[in-house]
Structure formats: C-alpha cells, structure tokens
Amino acid sequence: MNISDLDNGTGNGTGAGDDAAGIDESVTAELARLRDSIDNIDAAVVHMLAERFKCTQQVGHLKARHQLPPADPGREASQIARLRQLAENAKLDPAFAEKLLNFIIAEVIRHHETIAAGEE
C-alpha cells in the first residue's frame, strides 16, 4: 500500500476494480486525473521527507560531536504545537498532524541515537 491508496481507503491506487461495468467513462477519467495528482503529491512528500532527514542527520552529527542528547523535548513540544496550528490553518486534522510528526520525531531520535553510538 502507498499513500495514494488512502484516497478512499480501499483501492490499490492503480484503478483496479474501478472499471466495473456501468461506471461512466467521465467518472473513470476524473478518478484517474485525481489519482495522478495524488501520485504527484506522494512523490513530493517523499522528496520533502528525504530533504528533512538529510537536515536532521546533520543535526545528529552536530549533537554527537558536542555530546548533546539525541532528543530535545522542549524543541519537540514547540514543533508539535506549531504543526498543530499549521494543520488547523490548513483545515487538516491537528491530531493527525501531531501523530505524523511524532512518528517522524521518533525516527529522527533513533537516527540521532545511532549516530551518537558511532554506528553511522
């Protein structure tokens, strides 16, 4: 499953099963257009996450060089609050945005711990 599968929670993102008899061609075309946009957004999200992790890896190396802890609870709390506000302004569920950021933060901390242990 990829992010585009979440467009309706049931599809595989390829349109398989959407060409059942009786579906108007204009509906199929509109669905394909929307899914193409979703695929483009998914690609942008992946590239943005890759750039974010490149930056956080540099932070991890900086922290390791200066014996700073991998986690920064104060920074994390302020980032969560900031992201929740951004989500609200964008009409995105703030709880979802927070869950996503918490997932990313956990991965960043894991990377920082690995760097600090000299494993990277």
Sequence and secondary structure as in RCSB ss.txt:
>XXXX:A:sequence
MNISDLDNGTGNGTGAGDDAAGIDESVTAELARLRDSIDNIDAAVVHMLAERFKCTQQVGHLKARHQLPPADPGR
EASQIARLRQLAENAKLDPAFAEKLLNFIIAEVIRHHETIAAGEE
>XXXX:A:secstr
  GGGGGTSS  SS TTTT TT  HHHHHHHHHHHHHHHHHHHHHHHHHHHHHHHHHHHHHHHHHTT  S  HHH
HHHHHHHHHHHHHHTT  HHHHHHHHHHHHHHHHHHHHHHHTT  
